């Protein structure tokens, strides 16, 4: 009886060892698979980062080109306006804003002269009618 119990005990130990070995091998396999997956994800992250960097660089180049084009156009319009329309409305680009210079009329209005107020335009751009 004792021998039989000892045999059963040995069989249980062998069985347990086999299960542990199998479990250990499965764990090693899982670790290898997870390491491969981690490496693939790191590579994908790297590629996405490079792509983002490229897109940001292209966007910066496009923005600088647009800014340069706007400055060039504003300077050309200003120079052309100075040459062709000296003394009239000129658009000037300052700090990204269009500035309209105030222009005063070069004529005088006789206060005794009758004027149609519905067509009278003042320098502020408002229309004034009779009250």
Secondary structure, DSSP 8 states (H G I E B T S, - for coil): -HHHHHHHHHHHHHHHHHHHHHHHHHHHHHHHHHHHHHHHHHHHHHHHHHHHHHHHHHHHHHHHHHHHHHHHHHHHHHHHHHHHSTTS--EEEETTEEEE-----SS---TTS---GGG-B-TTS-B----
